[in-house]
């Protein structure tokens, strides 16, 4: 998620982007009749645990462990989000393939994107890839360097750029798209007025791409009509399940 084109070389350069328990204690000495008491206690704990799993799904572990980000005072919430963003692991290098000079994607996302761009071109749409995979180190620079330049708080910055460890781009499944016929609209809300965006609304789902941050979204992130994520594999679906659940109100 960004306000400027960000590319990444194999050396992972430092280019910047302009987007923009519970606790249980035991007595050291068992009480008399401890065998029966232990059996009852175990049964109670099992019942509580089962009830938790069946009726309180929000307490189940998320697919990605929330992480604290140095330099941000806020802590991840119960659902794992930090300033509206869900945690995401960084793609493995052997999962990434070059799509354009300096731009890589997860191989599954890349195959689907290629098919989608070919279909768009057949309809007269010049769908441009502006940004793909970003390392967490690059995301750290994007978040904190621009935050400092603009004198923004972490919460203000998070409206338009994810903290490191919380960017969909780091999974290799997210892309920023533009319209080659209207480059002035790149990475701005004006992109929604382009033929490319209209085409994406009608056809992107056929290629398993979905708009990550609509005009009104439950994550509280600024509207990004250019930011789309791939959900066409079992692994991609697992990655974005928390975001989909939140959006659907489940």
N, C-alpha and C positions, 0 to 999 in steps of 0.2 A: 504494500500500500504506500503510495508516494505521490508527490506533486511534480516529479520530474523523472525523466527517463533514467533508470538505473541499470547498468549492465555490470557483469561480473566476469573477471578473467579467471583463468585457472589458478592464478596466484592469489585470488581473493583480495583484490585491491581495496583501498580505503576510500573509494569514491563516495561522495555524499549525495543523498537524495534530498530533494526540496519538497517533500510533502509537508508535499508534506509527504481425644482418645480417652479416649476414655481411659481411666486408670483404675486398677483393682488391686488391693493389697490383701495379703493373707497373714493370718496369725502364725507365728513361728512354731507353736505347739498345737497339734490337732486336738479338738475337743472330743469328749466321749461320744460314741455313736457317730464318729466322723464318717464312717463308710456310708451310712444312710444319708447323712447330711450332705456329703459330697455328691451322692447320686442325685439328690433333689436339686442341689445347686447347679449341677451340670445340666440337668433337664431344664431348669429355669433359664440358664444362659443360652441353651440351644433354642428354646422357644423364642426368646427375645431376639436372637440373631436371625432366626427364620422370619420372624415378623418384620424385622428391619429390611431384609432382602426383598420380601414380598410387597411390603406396603410403603417403604420409604426409599424409593429408587434414587432420590437425590443424594442419599448418603453413600451410594456405591462409588468405588474408586473411579476416577476419570481415566481415560486412555492415556493422558499425558500428566505427569506429576507436576503440580504447580511449583513454580520456582520464584524465589525472592530475587529481585533485581537490585543490585547495588546502585545507589543513587536515586532510588525511588522509595519514599517513605511509606507509601501505601502497601498493604499486604494483599496477597491473593484472597478472594472470597471463598465461600463454602463450595461454590461450583467450579473453583479453579481459576476464575477470571481475575485479571489484574487490569484495572482501569478500563473495563469493558471487553478486554481481549482474552481469548482462551489460550492456554499454553500449547505450543507445538514443538515437536522434536525437529532437529535439523536432518534433512535428507542425507543419506549415505552417498558418497561420491560415486560409487558404482551404480547407483540408481539414476544418475543424471546423464543427460545427453545434450549435446549442443544443438540449438535450434536456429540461432543466428549468431553472427560474430559477437562473442562476449555474453551471450544469453543462453542459459541452460534451463531445462525442465526435467521433471521426473519423466522417464521414458513413456509411461502410460499417458500422461497428460500431453506429452509432445505428439504422440501418434494421433490422439483425438483432435488436438489443435490443428495439425496439418490437414486433416480431413475437413474440419470446419472452415478453415481459410480457403481451401479449394472450392468448397461449396459456395462460400460467400463470393469468391471471385467469379464463379459461373453466373452469379446473380448481379454482377457489376459492382460488388462491394470490395473495396481495398482495405481489408482488415489488417491492421498493423500490430505487431507485438512490440510493446514498449518496455516491458520488464517481466522477468520470470523469477527463477530461484535467487534467493539472497542468503548468504551465510549469516549466522547470528552475530558474528563480529561486524559485518557490514551494517546490519540492522542497528547494532549498538551505536555506530557512528551516525547513521541517519537520525536516530532518535535523539541522542544527547547533544550532538554538535549543532543541529538546527534548533533544538530547544534552547541552547545557550545563545545562539545568534539572535533569536527572536524574543529572548527574555520571557519564555513561556514556562508555566508550571508543568509538572509531569502530566497532570490531568488534561490541561489544554493541549499539550503535544499529542497525547494519546487519542484525541478526537480524530486526528488525521494521520497518525503513524503509530504502529504497534511497538511496544517495548521489545527489546531483544529477548528471544525465547518465546514470544507471543505473536509472531508474524506468520500468517498463512504462507507468505512467500518462502519461508525457510523450509517448508515441506517439499517444495518443488512442484506443487500442484496448482499454485496460484499464478495468474497472469494479469498484467495491465494491458488493455487493448485500446487502440485508437483508430481513427478513420483517416486513411491516406489522402482522401479528398478534402479533409478539413483538419489539418494538423494543428491549427490554432486552438482546437477544442480538446487537444490531448491533456489528460490528467486534470480535467476541470468538469464541473457540473454541466457545462455547455455540451459535453459529449452526448448527453441524453437527447439532444436535438439533431444528431447526425443520422444519416442513413445507416451507418454501421451499427449504432446502438439499436435502432429499430429492427434491423435484421437479427441481431443477437437476441432480442426479446422474443422474436418469433421462432428462432432456430437453435439457439445455444443448448437448450435442454436435450435436443436430439443427439448432441455430441457430449452429453454429461457435464456440461458447464453450467454453473449457476451463479447469479449475482450475489456476492458476499454481503454487501452493505447497501441495501435498498434505501430509499429516501426516509422511510420510517423503519428502524430496526431495533430489536430488543437489546442489542449490545451497546447502544448509545454512541455508536461510531458515526462520524460524518458520512453523508451520502457519497458513494463512490461508484458512479455508473460505469466506470472503466475497469473495475476490479472484479474478476471472475475466478472461480475455483472449479477444479475438476473433481467430480465425485463418481467416476465411472469404473472404479475397482473396489474390491472388498477392503483393501487397505485405506484407500482414500475415504471411503464411507466411514471407517472407524475413526480416522483422523478428525472428521468434521461432524461426527455424531452429536457432541455436546452443543455445537452451534446450531445444528438443525433442530434439536430438541427445544432449545431456548426459543428459537424463531417460531416454532409451532405451538409453543405454550405447554408442552408436555412436561 
